[in-house]
Structures are given as C-alpha cells and as structure tokens.
C-alpha cells in the first residue's frame, strides 16, 4: 500500500497545530502533503475543517489520498509544485510547508536520494521533469560543479570533489558517486561526524529540484493566499532554507512574525523521530489591513483623558 510506503511521523506535530491556530470552518493548505501526516492532524482537529493538499511527487500524492480518504470531500488534492499552485482567488486560514525530502523518498532506493543503496543517480521529486543528478554530475564543467557543491552543500572541499567527479565520469549510480567522493577526501574527513558525500548529495538534490528558487516563489505568493489573521508555517531542514524563511517572513510587509526564534524538536521527539533533529519551524501571521494600529503610550494617554 502506498500509504505504508510513504508513512512517516510528521515532525513538530503539536507545534504545527498550535501554531496554525486551527479554527472551526477553517480552510487550510498543505503545500507539501507527502504521506499526509500533518494534513491528517489538521483535518482531525475539527470536523468542519477543509484542506487542499499539494505535492509534485505522484507517489506521495497517491499515498496522501489513501491516508486522508476517511475525511471524504473535506480533503482536495492538487498535483504539482507549490510554486505553480494557483488558488484561483481562494484564501486560507493557514498554510503549511514541510520542506525537503520526505523519509519515504529517502527510503525508496530507485529515487536516488540516498547513497545507502545502489540506485540510478536521479533525485527528482517530480519524476516527470527532465533534469537528474546524473545530468549535472556528468555534463557540468568543473567550475560550475565546484560552485554548486560549495553554495548549496556548504562543502569546503568542493573544488577537490568537483575535480574528482570530472575525472571519474561517467558516474551513474548513487554509490559510485559516494565512493568517488569518499576516495578523494582526507582520511580524517572520511571518518567525520557525517558521511563525506552528504553535503554534495544535498547540493545536487537542491539543484535538481530548484528547491531554493521555488521556496522564494512560495514565500512571495503565500501571504496573498492567507486571510487576514491567517498563519503561514514553514518547516525547514538546513541552514540555507531556514535563512531564506527567516528573512522573507521578517521582511514581508503583510506579515507579522510569531516565532522570534525557530521552534525545534524536544529531546523526546528526536528520540521518537530522528528526522526531527534538524527541523526548524517558523510561523508568521497575515496582518489585518482594517485593524486599528496599536497606540503608543502618548496616544493611549490621550485616549484615556476625559473630555473637557
């Protein structure tokens, strides 16, 4: 069953539901429904809530449809990247985006996101797009590869790794790429806290799926999709995403930031769901343009002064 394959524990579940301030008769948008874990919690929170679920991965969307089937027509589905989503004038009481790759996508070897299994070097969240990680590794020039790995992977050995990848072409599988990277880095680096290929894989995945570009698009559009007082909740998993989310929420003229610092998982949640270790939740609220602005001390004193 697809829902079994794509089932994963949603990260920061209590913080998401509390942060969105789910209300009766509310309409919500899950811009990255995945296996449907967060959407299930939103719909279960009130029997009058409705939700639109979006995902560009056909397998994820099919799994979410199974997971949310019990909620009937309260759940509607839209296939595609959230950057191309068009609400056609509909506005929402809350919007959620759980960014990055789901646990299920990592766990399906043929998707090519992980070097734990030998698989084609793919990394496409949307299997209908043409660009794959293999295309980048095997056709980009050395300088562009190095810049990509440094910028999106924050990898300090990017030039050495890029040089090796060009020399070892063609590289067509996940394990071949990981082995090439492991073989070119210093021994101490090879036995560090994380696998030496981790940052390069992150960089390739971000580039293949244009993750930062579509995030920028979402953050520019989503505030207009919210009703006044509606909440926008974004969960990110690495510093590049979190930096963009932090500044775009803060700088948007229609939003008030609710979380001055990101909400992170408790030790108990990390133990139960290791994926939550790197999760950061930021929340903002759309301002009500008709609301009376808060008065300063001087204006409050005038307002309380009795008429003469």
RAJO-V730805 format. One record per residue. N is the residue number from 1. RES is the residue in one letter. SS is DSSP state (hx for helix, st for strand, lp for the rest). BURIAL is + if it has 9 or more other C-alpha atoms within 8 Angstrom, else -. Layout:
# RAJO-V730805
n->(N N)
res->(RES RES)
ss->(SS SS)
burial->(BURIAL BURIAL)
This chain:
# RAJO-V730805
n->(1 2 3 4 5 6 7 8 9 10 11 12 13 14 15 16 17 18 19 20 21 22 23 24 25 26 27 28 29 30 31 32 33 34 35 36 37 38 39 40 41 42 43 44 45 46 47 48 49 50 51 52 53 54 55 56 57 58 59 60 61 62 63 64 65 66 67 68 69 70 71 72 73 74 75 76 77 78 79 80 81 82 83 84 85 86 87 88 89 90 91 92 93 94 95 96 97 98 99 100 101 102 103 104 105 106 107 108 109 110 111 112 113 114 115 116 117 118 119 120 121 122 123 124 125 126 127 128 129 130 131 132 133 134 135 136 137 138 139 140 141 142 143 144 145 146 147 148 149 150 151 152 153 154 155 156 157 158 159 160 161 162 163 164 165 166 167 168 169 170 171 172 173 174 175 176 177 178 179 180 181 182 183 184 185 186 187 188 189 190 191 192 193 194 195 196 197 198 199 200 201 202 203 204 205 206 207 208 209 210 211 212 213 214 215 216 217 218 219 220 221 222 223 224 225 226 227 228 229 230 231 232 233 234 235 236 237 238 239 240 241 242 243 244 245 246 247 248 249 250 251 252 253 254 255 256 257 258 259 260 261 262 263 264 265 266 267 268 269 270 271 272 273 274 275 276 277 278 279 280 281 282 283 284 285 286 287 288 289 290 291 292 293 294 295 296 297 298 299 300 301 302 303 304 305 306 307 308)
res->(X X X X X X X X X X X X X X X X X X X X X X X X X X X X X X X X X X X X X X X X X X X X X X X X X X X X X X X X X X X X X X X X X X X X X X X X X X X X X X X X X X X X X X X X X X X X X X X X X X X X X X X X X X X X X X X X X X X X X X X X X X X X X X X X X X X X X X X X X X X X X X X X X X X X X X X X X X X X X X X X X X X X X X X X X X X X X X X X X X X X X X X X X X X X X X X X X X X X X X X X X X X X X X X X X X X X X X X X X X X X X X X X X X X X X X X X X X X X X X X X X X X X X X X X X X X X X X X X X X X X X X X X X X X X X X X X X X X X X X X X X X X X X X X X X X X X X X X X X X X X X X X X X X X X)
ss->(lp hx hx hx hx lp lp lp lp lp lp lp hx hx hx hx hx hx hx hx lp lp lp lp lp lp st st st st lp lp lp lp lp lp hx hx hx hx hx hx hx hx lp lp lp lp lp st st st st st st lp lp hx hx hx hx hx hx hx hx hx hx lp hx hx hx hx hx hx st st st st st lp lp hx hx hx lp lp lp lp lp lp lp st st st st st st st lp lp lp lp hx hx hx hx hx lp hx hx hx lp lp lp lp lp lp lp lp st lp lp lp lp lp lp lp lp lp lp lp lp hx hx hx hx hx hx hx lp lp hx hx hx hx hx hx hx hx hx hx hx hx lp lp lp lp hx hx hx hx hx hx hx hx hx hx lp lp lp lp lp st hx hx hx hx hx hx hx hx hx hx hx lp lp hx hx hx hx lp lp lp lp lp lp lp hx hx hx hx hx hx hx hx hx hx hx hx lp hx hx hx hx hx hx hx hx hx hx hx hx hx hx hx st st st st st st st st st st st lp lp hx hx hx hx hx hx hx hx hx hx hx hx hx lp lp lp st st st lp lp lp lp lp st lp lp lp hx hx hx hx hx hx lp hx hx hx hx hx lp st st st st st st st lp lp lp lp lp lp lp lp lp lp hx hx hx hx hx hx hx hx lp lp lp lp)
burial->(- + + - - + + + - - + + + - - + + - + + - + - - - + + + + + + + + + + + + + + + + + + - - + - - + + + + + + + + + + - + + + + + + + + + - - - - - + + - + + + + + + - - - - - - - - + + + + + + + + + - - - + + + + - - + - + + + + + - - + + + + + + + - + - - - - - + + + + + + + - + - + - - + + + + + + + + + - + - - + + + + + + + + + - - - - + + + + + + + + - + + + - + + - - - - + + - - - - + + - + + + + + + + + + + + - + + - + + + + + + - - + + - + + + + + + + + + + + + + - - - + + - + + + - + + + - - - - + + + - + - - - + + + - - - + + - - + - + + + - + + + + + + + + + - - - - - - - - - - - - + - - - - - - - -)
